[in-house]
Amino acid sequence: TEASKRKIELEGMVQARDKQIRSLALDLKKSTAIGETIRESLSRFQESVRSLQMDKAELQATMAHMLKDSRESAAQAEALRTEVVHLQARIRHLELLLAEHRPYSRTLAPPNELVIDVEWWAEQERLQELEELMARELAAMVEEEEPAREEVGEAAVRPKQEDGGDDIISPLDFAAVDKARAPTLGLKTPREIAAEKRKEERLRAEENAREGESVEEEKKAEKEEEEKQEEEETLMLATIDSLLDKEGEKNEGGKGARRTVESSTKGLLADGSVLCKLINAAVPGTVDERALNSGEELTEEERRQNMTLCLNSAKAIGCDVNRLDASSLSSRAALEELAWEIVRVEALHTVSTTAHPELSTLASQAYMGGAEVEVDSLPPQQLLLFWFNHHLEMAAHNERRLEDFGGDLSDGELYLILLSQLLSLSVSSREKENERALSALSLSPSERVSRALEFFREIGVEGEFSPAAILSGNPRVNVVLCARLMDRCSGLAPAPAPAHGGAGDSAAAAPQLSLRDSEVRHTDEGTREERAFCMWINSLGIGYVSNLQSDVRDGTILLGVFDVISPGLVPWRRVNKDPSGIYRKMENCTLCVSLGKKLGFSLVGIGGKDFYDGNRTLILALVWQMYQFHLLRILCGIKGTGEKVTSADVLQWANGVVKESKGAEHCAASLKDPALSSSLFVAHLLDGLHPGAINYRHINGAATEEEKQANAKYVISVARKLGCCIFLVWEDIVEVNH
């Protein structure tokens, strides 16, 4: 009995000791985090001190420079006073010289004062002739006495009279002194005057020549720009044909509409039908083409509705089109920008760890700038850049890295290095191709690009890509080309199969659905909400979200959403706008929880670490409350009374519109009414708001699930055409997701 009691006491002591150890470990972890924060603050303080020291050094250097300038200015003033004295003496010597050639002059000026004869000024014309004659004689004497003038040079002096009178300057000595002192006194000899005239004429001729060259350069630049636009246009049309052919759609207008800039892409994309086909080629089923206004000649309003449908549908698939609106799509540049954005989304939809799980194997090498990078959280284009640089790093005897998809790829060298690396990792039958790719590095840039495109076609990369587009460093073309190459041949080992563990709600255990995987249908309700929330966040213009679990882990996107739904709420001074470490990201996520509580959200038991860990359920809980808050705030603004808007208010308004246009028999009993699955109520609502918007020939009887699905897709496209931002999917209507 005593042994048992002792054993129980010892076990209690062990448990108490274990509890103390866990408490100490937790305190140590907190202390480590605090120490890291202190070290970062100290580092920022040291950087500020260094910056102040540099500013102090620059200020001292500026003061020294100003002091030096003041001393130089004083020296220049002294030199100027000396030149004034020489100039006064020079004026007196000139008067003496004029007196020698003017026998009718009666007096000479005193040593320190000049007396001007009035009669001499009255004979102005005669004086001018004498001065011109003197200048010609001096010039002739200088030409004849060139050797003597060279001997005198800068050492020439004026001889004095034997009787101690005033200095007398001979013509020869005068020319020598004039040449010696002209730079100091600002006087010029006739030869220098003639040389200056010749110089001015030469400069004028050179300026005229430069103007002619600049005109030629402008014409050449305009011609190159036109050729570049024509090249991009041809490539755009070829890409459109490729995408539409891939979906089984034949673009009938593309082949004959490539002659001029005004009648090619603008004429092809102007009515919006081809753009909607492109959107469906990128993400199938996004646009119901029955909602398009069709006809040979569309009115301006019909065209605007089609363009609105294109823009809202492009937002839904993740295109960055917040800069564009329906009115701006009347220009060729805006149309091509929208088309290229759709093509980019289509090309990048496979650049993800969902479509290519082997990309997750890059995590062990994912270091950029000394900081570890989480591959799952990288946007598609950055992930593509990282994949490219991974293979460049693995290639032997290569130090180059890809900074962007523009000029770095214009010489074709990096493309050939990448291809050689991919071919070397492929089957052994391609060893010769690998050697061919490496041997092409010695060629000229244009030949390297042409050889690289040949390898792309051999590998099976789809699309028509011209060498000129790559040589010009077109980033759009390079992104599409690299994305298709990665999709065709990633050159990475398959990712290991995930271990089957217990059920959990972490990011690793939960299924992740990308925004572009609209053809994938999961039984879990959360995946559909996830797609809707991604579309909503992308429509706000604060950033692109493809995967809700991985793209919001640093907190910056969520903070941007808070700033939109409640302007002025986010204290941006406390936000880590470019978080590079775990602690900074968790600080942002913790701030999101604090802001949500300020808005009255239910966030019991939720912390910033849950968002950083990618907890799917808790992220959806927060985003759903943000979405609801935003929607109700908009509705309150529309109502104008400031009162809270409820679901009953929304239903009452909708029934009022339907009752007025179609009759009371078409009203809905509630937002859970099973009759809503047919989409007829939504169709009547849209037609009541915009009479004629619904073509009832496209509304089926909704007797089968297929007919309900078709009706739901049609009314969603019509709503987008009328300018509605729709974030739900057609399943929500069919299943009456209130």
C-alpha positions in Angstrom: 0.0 0.0 0.0 2.8 2.4 0.8 4.5 1.6 -2.5 1.3 2.3 -4.4 0.9 5.6 -2.6 4.5 6.4 -3.3 4.0 5.5 -7.0 0.9 7.7 -7.2 2.8 10.6 -5.7 5.7 10.1 -8.1 3.3 10.1 -11.1 1.7 13.3 -9.8 5.2 14.9 -9.5 6.1 13.7 -13.1 2.9 15.2 -14.5 3.5 18.4 -12.7 7.0 18.5 -14.0 5.8 17.8 -17.5 3.3 20.6 -17.2 6.1 23.0 -16.1 8.3 21.9 -19.0 5.5 22.6 -21.5 4.9 26.0 -19.9 8.6 26.8 -20.1 8.7 25.7 -23.7 5.7 27.9 -24.5 7.4 30.8 -22.7 10.6 30.1 -24.6 8.8 30.2 -27.9 7.1 33.5 -27.0 10.4 34.9 -25.9 12.0 33.8 -29.2 9.3 35.6 -31.1 9.7 38.7 -29.0 13.5 38.5 -29.5 13.0 38.2 -33.3 10.8 41.3 -33.2 13.3 43.2 -31.2 16.1 42.2 -33.5 14.1 43.4 -36.5 13.4 46.7 -34.8 17.0 47.1 -33.9 18.0 46.4 -37.5 15.6 49.0 -38.8 16.9 51.5 -36.2 20.5 50.8 -37.3 19.5 51.4 -40.9 17.9 54.7 -39.9 21.1 55.8 -38.1 23.2 54.8 -41.2 20.9 56.8 -43.4 21.2 59.9 -41.1 25.0 59.6 -41.1 24.9 59.5 -44.9 22.7 62.5 -45.0 25.1 64.3 -42.6 28.1 63.5 -44.9 26.2 64.7 -48.0 25.3 68.0 -46.2 28.9 68.5 -45.2 30.1 67.9 -48.7 27.5 70.4 -50.0 28.6 73.1 -47.5 32.3 72.5 -48.6 31.3 72.8 -52.2 29.4 76.0 -51.5 32.4 77.5 -49.7 34.7 76.5 -52.6 32.3 78.2 -55.0 32.3 81.4 -53.0 36.1 81.5 -53.0 36.1 80.9 -56.8 33.6 83.7 -57.2 35.8 86.1 -55.2 38.8 85.2 -57.4 36.7 85.7 -60.6 35.7 89.2 -59.3 39.3 90.1 -58.8 40.2 88.9 -62.3 37.3 90.9 -63.7 38.6 94.1 -62.1 42.0 93.4 -63.6 40.5 93.0 -67.0 38.6 96.3 -66.7 42.0 98.1 -66.1 43.5 96.4 -69.2 40.4 97.3 -71.1 40.7 101.0 -70.3 44.3 101.0 -71.4 43.3 99.1 -74.6 40.7 101.8 -75.4 43.3 104.5 -75.1 45.7 102.6 -77.5 42.9 102.3 -80.0 42.3 106.0 -79.9 46.0 106.6 -80.6 45.9 104.2 -83.6 42.9 106.0 -85.0 44.7 109.3 -84.6 47.6 108.0 -86.9 45.0 107.3 -89.7 43.0 110.5 -89.1 45.2 113.5 -89.9 42.3 115.9 -89.4 42.1 115.1 -85.7 43.0 118.1 -83.6 43.6 116.8 -80.1 44.5 113.6 -78.3 42.9 112.5 -75.1 44.6 113.1 -71.8 46.1 110.1 -70.1 43.1 109.4 -67.8 40.2 110.9 -69.8 38.9 110.7 -73.4 37.8 114.0 -75.1 35.5 113.2 -78.0 35.5 115.7 -80.9 31.9 116.6 -81.9 32.8 117.3 -85.5 34.4 113.8 -85.7 31.1 112.3 -84.7 29.4 114.4 -87.3 31.5 112.7 -90.0 30.1 109.3 -89.1 30.1 107.9 -92.6 33.8 108.9 -93.2 34.8 107.4 -89.9 33.2 104.0 -90.8 35.1 103.9 -94.1 38.4 104.6 -92.3 37.7 101.9 -89.7 37.0 99.3 -92.4 40.1 100.4 -94.3 42.1 100.0 -91.1 40.7 96.5 -90.5 41.6 95.4 -94.0 45.2 96.8 -93.7 45.7 95.1 -90.3 44.5 91.8 -91.8 46.9 92.1 -94.7 49.8 93.0 -92.4 49.0 90.0 -90.2 49.0 87.7 -93.3 52.4 89.1 -94.5 54.1 89.1 -91.1 53.0 85.6 -89.9 56.5 84.4 -88.9 57.1 87.6 -86.9 53.7 87.4 -85.2 54.5 83.8 -84.2 57.8 85.0 -82.7 56.1 87.7 -80.7 53.2 85.5 -79.5 51.9 86.0 -76.0 55.2 87.7 -75.0 54.6 90.7 -77.2 55.1 94.1 -75.4 54.7 97.7 -76.4 57.9 99.8 -77.0 58.2 103.2 -75.3 59.3 106.4 -76.8 62.8 107.6 -76.1 61.4 110.8 -74.5 59.3 108.9 -72.0 56.0 109.8 -73.7 53.0 107.6 -74.2 53.3 104.1 -75.5 53.1 103.8 -79.3 51.9 100.5 -80.8 53.0 99.6 -84.3 50.6 97.7 -86.6 52.6 94.5 -86.2 52.9 94.8 -82.4 49.2 95.7 -82.1 48.2 92.5 -84.0 50.5 90.4 -81.7 49.2 92.0 -78.5 45.6 91.7 -79.8 46.1 88.0 -80.3 47.8 87.5 -77.0 45.2 89.5 -74.9 42.0 88.9 -76.9 40.9 85.9 -74.8 41.4 88.0 -71.6 40.0 91.3 -72.8 37.1 89.9 -74.9 38.4 91.5 -78.2 38.5 89.6 -81.5 40.7 89.9 -84.5 39.3 90.0 -88.1 40.5 86.5 -88.7 38.8 85.3 -85.5 35.6 87.0 -86.6 35.7 85.3 -90.0 36.5 82.0 -88.3 33.5 82.4 -86.0 31.3 83.1 -89.1 32.5 79.9 -90.7 31.9 78.0 -87.5 28.4 79.4 -87.2 27.7 78.4 -90.8 29.1 74.9 -90.1 27.0 74.5 -86.9 23.9 75.7 -88.8 24.5 73.1 -91.5 25.1 70.4 -88.9 21.9 71.4 -87.2 20.0 71.2 -90.4 21.5 67.8 -91.0 20.5 66.6 -87.6 17.0 67.8 -88.1 16.8 65.8 -91.3 18.2 62.8 -89.5 15.7 63.2 -86.6 12.9 63.3 -89.2 14.2 60.1 -90.7 14.5 58.5 -87.3 11.0 59.5 -86.4 9.7 58.0 -89.7 11.8 54.8 -89.0 10.4 54.6 -85.5 6.8 55.0 -86.7 7.4 52.3 -89.3 8.9 50.0 -86.7 5.9 50.6 -84.4 3.5 49.9 -87.2 5.4 46.7 -88.0 5.3 45.7 -84.3 1.5 46.4 -84.0 1.0 44.4 -87.2 3.1 41.6 -85.8 1.1 41.6 -82.5 -2.1 41.7 -84.4 -1.2 38.7 -86.5 -0.1 36.8 -83.4 -3.4 37.8 -81.7 -5.5 36.5 -84.6 -3.4 33.3 -84.8 -3.9 32.7 -81.0 -7.6 33.3 -81.3 -7.8 30.8 -84.1 -5.8 28.3 -82.1 -8.1 28.6 -79.0 -11.3 28.5 -81.0 -10.1 25.5 -83.1 -9.2 23.8 -79.8 -12.8 24.1 -78.7 -14.2 23.0 -82.0 -15.2 26.5 -83.0 -14.1 27.8 -86.4 -13.3 31.5 -86.6 -14.7 32.4 -90.0 -13.8 36.1 -89.9 -10.2 35.7 -88.8 -8.6 34.7 -92.0 -9.9 37.5 -94.2 -9.7 40.3 -91.6 -5.9 40.7 -91.3 -5.1 43.3 -93.9 -5.1 46.5 -92.0 -5.0 47.6 -88.4 -8.5 49.2 -88.5 -10.3 46.2 -90.0 -8.6 43.2 -88.3 -8.7 42.7 -84.5 -11.0 45.7 -84.0 -13.5 44.3 -86.5 -13.1 40.8 -85.3 -13.7 41.6 -81.6 -15.9 44.6 -81.8 -19.3 42.9 -81.3 -18.1 40.8 -78.3 -19.1 37.4 -79.7 -15.5 36.2 -80.4 -14.4 37.5 -76.9 -17.1 35.4 -75.3 -16.0 32.4 -77.3 -12.5 33.0 -76.0 -13.7 33.1 -72.4 -15.5 29.8 -72.9 -12.3 28.4 -74.5 -10.4 29.5 -71.4 -12.9 28.3 -68.8 -15.7 26.2 -70.4 -19.3 27.1 -69.5 -18.6 30.6 -68.3 -20.7 32.4 -70.8 -24.1 31.3 -72.3 -23.8 32.6 -75.8 -27.6 32.7 -76.1 -27.4 35.8 -74.0 -25.4 37.7 -76.7 -27.1 40.3 -78.8 -26.5 39.0 -82.4 -27.2 40.4 -85.8 -25.4 41.9 -88.8 -25.7 45.5 -87.5 -25.9 45.9 -83.7 -27.0 49.2 -82.1 -24.6 51.0 -79.7 -26.6 49.8 -76.7 -26.6 46.2 -77.9 -22.9 46.3 -78.4 -22.4 47.9 -75.0 -24.4 45.1 -73.4 -22.2 42.5 -75.1 -19.1 44.2 -73.9 -20.4 44.4 -70.4 -21.1 40.6 -70.5 -17.5 40.1 -71.7 -16.0 42.2 -68.9 -18.1 40.7 -66.1 -17.4 37.2 -67.4 -13.7 37.9 -67.7 -13.7 39.1 -64.0 -15.4 35.8 -63.1 -12.5 33.7 -64.5 -9.8 35.9 -62.9 -8.9 38.4 -65.6 -7.4 41.7 -64.4 -9.8 44.1 -66.3 -10.5 46.7 -63.6 -8.9 49.4 -65.8 -11.4 48.7 -68.6 -15.1 49.4 -69.0 -17.6 48.9 -71.8 -17.1 52.3 -73.3 -13.3 51.9 -73.5 -13.6 48.8 -75.5 -14.3 50.8 -78.6 -10.6 51.1 -79.3 -8.4 48.5 -80.8 -5.8 48.7 -78.0 -8.4 48.0 -75.3 -9.9 45.1 -77.2 -6.5 43.5 -77.7 -5.6 44.1 -74.0 -8.8 42.2 -73.0 -8.2 39.4 -75.5 -4.6 39.0 -74.3 -5.7 38.9 -70.7 -8.1 36.1 -71.5 -5.4 34.2 -73.4 -3.1 34.7 -70.4 -5.6 33.2 -68.0 -6.2 30.3 -70.4 -2.4 29.7 -70.6 -1.7 30.0 -66.9 -4.6 27.9 -65.6 -2.4 24.9 -65.6 0.4 26.6 -63.7 -0.5 25.5 -60.3 0.2 22.7 -57.8 -3.4 21.5 -58.3 -2.9 20.9 -62.1 0.7 19.9 -61.7 1.4 18.4 -58.2 5.1 17.9 -59.2 5.5 21.7 -58.8 5.3 21.2 -55.1 8.7 19.4 -55.2 10.2 22.8 -55.8 9.5 23.7 -52.2 12.8 22.3 -51.0 14.7 24.6 -53.3 12.3 27.5 -53.1 14.6 30.2 -51.8 14.5 33.7 -53.2 16.7 36.5 -51.9 17.6 34.4 -48.8 14.0 33.9 -47.7 12.1 30.7 -48.0 9.3 30.8 -50.5 6.1 28.8 -50.2 5.4 27.5 -53.7 1.7 26.9 -53.0 1.2 30.6 -52.3 3.0 32.0 -55.4 0.8 33.5 -58.2 0.8 31.5 -61.4 3.1 33.9 -63.3 5.6 34.0 -60.4 5.4 30.3 -60.1 6.2 30.0 -63.8 9.2 32.3 -63.4 10.4 30.2 -60.4 10.1 27.0 -62.4 12.1 28.5 -65.3 14.9 29.7 -63.0 14.9 26.3 -61.3 15.9 24.6 -64.5 18.4 27.4 -65.3 20.0 26.8 -62.0 20.2 23.0 -62.6 21.8 23.5 -66.0 25.6 23.1 -66.0 27.9 26.1 -66.7 25.1 28.7 -66.6 25.0 31.7 -64.4 22.1 33.6 -66.1 18.7 33.9 -64.4 15.4 35.1 -65.7 14.3 38.4 -64.2 11.1 38.9 -66.3 9.5 37.6 -69.4 10.5 40.6 -71.5 14.0 41.5 -72.8 15.7 38.6 -71.0 14.3 36.1 -73.5 14.8 38.3 -76.6 18.2 36.7 -77.6 16.9 33.1 -77.3 19.8 31.9 -75.2 17.7 31.2 -72.0 15.1 29.3 -74.1 17.8 27.0 -75.5 19.3 26.4 -72.1 15.8 25.5 -70.7 15.1 23.2 -73.6 18.4 21.4 -73.3 17.7 20.9 -69.6 14.2 19.6 -70.2 15.4 17.3 -73.0 18.2 15.9 -70.8 15.7 15.0 -68.2 13.4 13.3 -70.7 13.8 9.9 -72.3 17.2 8.8 -73.7 16.0 8.9 -77.3 16.2 12.7 -77.0 19.9 12.9 -76.2 20.7 14.1 -79.7 18.0 16.8 -79.4 19.7 17.9 -76.2 23.1 18.3 -78.0 21.4 20.1 -80.8 19.9 22.6 -78.4 23.3 23.3 -76.8 25.1 23.6 -80.1 22.6 26.3 -81.2 23.9 28.6 -78.5 26.7 29.7 -80.8 24.3 31.1 -83.4 23.0 34.6 -83.8 20.0 35.7 -81.7 17.5 35.4 -84.6 18.8 31.9 -85.4 18.7 30.9 -81.8 15.1 32.0 -81.5 14.1 30.2 -84.7 15.9 27.0 -83.5 14.1 27.3 -80.1 10.7 27.5 -81.8 11.5 24.4 -83.8 12.1 22.5 -80.5 8.8 23.9 -79.1 6.9 22.4 -82.1 8.8 19.1 -81.8 7.9 18.9 -78.1 4.2 19.5 -79.0 3.6 23.1 -77.8 0.5 24.4 -79.4 0.1 27.8 -81.0 1.7 29.9 -83.7 4.6 32.0 -82.3 6.7 34.2 -84.6 10.4 34.8 -84.0 9.9 38.6 -84.3 7.6 38.7 -81.3 10.2 36.9 -79.2 13.1 39.0 -80.5 11.2 42.2 -79.6 10.9 40.9 -76.0 7.1 40.8 -76.0 6.2 39.6 -72.4 2.7 38.5 -73.4 4.0 36.1 -76.0 6.7 34.8 -73.7 4.3 34.1 -70.8 1.9 32.1 -73.0 4.8 30.2 -74.6 6.5 29.3 -71.3 3.2 28.3 -69.7 2.3 25.9 -72.5 5.9 24.5 -72.4 5.6 23.9 -68.7 2.2 22.2 -69.1 3.6 20.0 -71.9 6.9 19.1 -70.2 7.6 20.3 -66.7 10.8 18.3 -66.3 10.1 17.6 -62.6 9.8 14.3 -60.8 6.2 13.3 -59.8 5.1 14.5 -56.4 4.9 11.8 -53.7 1.4 10.6 -52.9 0.0 12.2 -49.8 -0.1 10.1 -46.7 -3.6 9.1 -45.6 -4.0 10.4 -42.0 -6.8 11.3 -39.8 -9.5 13.7 -40.7 -8.6 17.3 -40.1 -9.3 20.7 -41.4 -5.8 21.9 -42.2 -4.7 23.1 -45.6 -3.0 19.8 -46.3 -6.0 17.7 -45.6 -8.7 19.8 -47.2 -9.4 19.6 -50.9 -8.3 22.8 -52.7 -10.3 24.0 -55.7 -8.8 26.5 -58.0 -11.0 29.3 -59.4 -10.4 28.1 -63.0 -11.4 24.5 -62.2 -15.0 25.3 -63.0 -15.5 22.0 -64.7 -14.6 20.2 -61.5 -17.6 19.5 -59.3 -17.1 18.5 -55.7 -19.9 17.2 -53.4 -18.6 19.5 -50.6 -20.6 22.7 -50.5 -17.6 24.7 -49.4 -15.8 24.3 -52.7 -18.6 26.1 -54.6 -18.6 28.9 -52.1 -14.9 29.1 -52.4 -15.2 29.8 -56.2 -17.8 32.4 -55.6 -15.7 34.2 -52.9 -12.7 34.2 -55.3 -14.7 35.9 -58.0 -16.0 38.5 -55.5 -12.5 39.3 -54.2 -11.1 39.6 -57.7 -13.9 42.0 -58.7 -12.7 44.4 -55.9 -9.5 45.2 -57.8 -7.2 44.6 -54.9 -5.4 41.5 -56.2 -5.9 38.2 -57.9 -7.0 35.2 -55.8 -7.0 31.7 -57.5 -7.0 29.5 -54.4 -8.6 30.9 -51.3 -6.6 28.8 -48.9 -3.2 29.6 -50.2 -3.6 33.1 -51.6 -4.7 34.8 -48.3 -2.2 33.3 -45.9 -0.1 36.4 -45.6 -3.1 38.6 -44.7 -2.6 41.3 -47.3 -5.5 40.3 -49.5 -7.9 40.1 -46.5 -6.7 43.5 -45.2 -7.4 45.0 -48.7 -10.9 43.6 -48.6 -11.5 45.1 -45.2 -10.3 48.5 -46.6 -12.9 48.2 -49.4 -15.9 47.1 -47.4 -15.2 49.6 -44.6 -13.0 52.5 -45.8 -10.6 53.8 -43.2 -10.8 50.8 -41.0 -7.4 49.4 -41.7 -4.4 51.0 -39.9 -2.0 50.7 -42.8 0.9 51.9 -40.6 0.7 48.6 -38.7 0.4 46.4 -41.8 3.4 44.5 -43.2 2.7 45.2 -46.9 5.4 42.9 -48.2 5.7 40.2 -45.5 8.7 38.0 -45.9 8.8 36.0 -42.7 6.3 33.9 -40.7 5.9 36.3 -37.9 5.1 39.3 -40.1 2.5 37.2 -42.0 0.9 36.1 -38.7 0.8 39.7 -37.5 -1.3 40.6 -40.6 -3.6 37.7 -40.0 -4.0 38.6 -36.3 -4.9 42.2 -37.4 -7.6 40.7 -39.7 -9.2 39.0 -36.7 -9.1 42.2 -34.7 -10.7 44.2 -37.5 -13.4 41.5 -38.0 -14.3 41.8 -34.3 -14.6 45.6 -34.7 -17.2 45.0 -37.4 -19.2 42.6 -35.2 -18.2 39.4 -37.0 -18.5 36.1 -35.1 -14.9 35.0 -34.7 -15.0 33.0 -31.5 -11.9 30.7 -31.2 -10.4 32.0 -34.4 -6.8 33.4 -34.4 -4.4 34.7 -37.0 -2.5 31.4 -37.0 -5.6 29.7 -38.4 -5.5 31.9 -41.5 -1.8 31.4 -41.9 -2.1 27.6 -41.6 -4.8 27.7 -44.4 -7.6 26.5 -42.2 -10.3 26.2 -44.9 -13.4 26.3 -42.7 -12.3 29.3 -40.7 -11.2 31.2 -43.8 -14.6 30.6 -45.4 -16.3 31.7 -42.2 -14.4 35.1 -42.2 -14.8 35.7 -46.0 -18.5 34.8 -45.9 -19.1 37.5 -43.2 -17.1 40.0 -45.1 -19.1 39.3 -48.2 -22.4 39.6 -46.4 -21.3 42.8 -44.7 -20.3 44.3 -48.1 -23.6 43.2 -49.8 -25.8 44.6 -47.0 -23.8 47.9 -46.9 -24.5 48.3 -50.7 -28.2 47.5 -50.2 -28.4 50.0 -47.3 -26.9 52.7 -49.5 -29.5 51.9 -52.2 -32.4 52.0 -49.7 -31.2 55.4 -48.5 -32.8 55.1 -45.0 -29.7 53.7 -43.2 -31.8 50.9 -41.8 -30.5 47.3 -41.9 -31.6 45.4 -45.0 -32.9 41.8 -44.4 -33.7 38.9 -46.8 -37.4 39.8 -46.4 -36.7 43.3 -47.8 -34.8 41.8 -50.8 -37.7 39.4 -51.5 -40.3 42.1 -51.2 -38.5 44.3 -53.6 -38.1 41.4 -56.1 -41.7 40.4 -55.9 -42.8 43.9 -56.4 -40.8 44.1 -59.7 -42.1 40.7 -60.9 -45.7 41.5 -59.9 -45.7 44.8 -61.8 -44.3 43.3 -65.0 -45.6 39.7 -65.1 -48.3 39.4 -62.5 -48.7 38.1 -58.9 -48.8 34.5 -59.9 -45.1 34.6 -60.8 -44.0 35.8 -57.4 -41.9 33.7 -55.0 -43.1 32.6 -51.6 -39.6 32.8 -50.1 -36.0 32.5 -51.0 -36.3 28.8 -50.2 -39.1 28.3 -52.7 -38.4 25.1 -54.7 -39.9 26.9 -57.8 -36.8 29.1 -57.9 -34.8 26.2 -59.2 -36.4 26.7 -62.7 -34.8 30.2 -62.9 -38.1 31.6 -64.2 -38.4 34.0 -61.3 -34.9 35.4 -61.9 -35.7 35.7 -65.6 -39.0 37.6 -64.9 -37.0 39.9 -62.5 -34.4 40.7 -65.1 -37.0 41.3 -67.8 -39.0 43.5 -65.4 -35.9 45.7 -64.7 -34.9 45.8 -68.4 -37.8 45.0 -70.6 -36.7 42.8 -73.6 -33.6 41.6 -71.9 -34.9 38.0 -71.7 -35.5 36.0 -74.9 -38.1 33.6 -73.6 -37.5 31.3 -76.5 -34.3 30.3 -74.6 -36.2 29.5 -71.4 -37.0 25.8 -71.1 -39.8 24.2 -69.2 -37.4 23.1 -66.5 -38.7 19.6 -66.5 -35.3 18.0 -66.3 -32.1 18.8 -64.5 -30.4 19.6 -67.9 -33.1 22.2 -68.7 -32.8 23.8 -65.2 -29.0 24.0 -65.7 -29.4 25.6 -69.1 -31.9 28.2 -67.7 -29.6 29.0 -64.8 -26.6 29.6 -67.1 -28.7 31.7 -69.4 -30.1 34.1 -66.7 -26.6 34.5 -65.1 -25.2 35.5 -68.5 -28.1 37.9 -69.1 -27.5 39.5 -65.6 -23.9 40.0 -66.4 -24.8 41.5 -69.7 -27.0 44.1 -67.9 -24.1 45.0 -65.6 -24.6 42.8 -62.6 -21.5 41.4 -60.8 -22.6 37.8 -60.3 -20.6 35.7 -57.9 -22.8 32.7 -57.5 -22.7 29.7 -59.9 -25.5 28.0 -61.7 -25.6 25.2 -59.1 -26.7 27.7 -56.5 -29.9 28.5 -58.5 -30.7 24.9 -59.4 -30.3 23.8 -55.8 -32.0 26.9 -54.4 -29.1 27.9 -52.2 -30.8 30.7 -50.4 
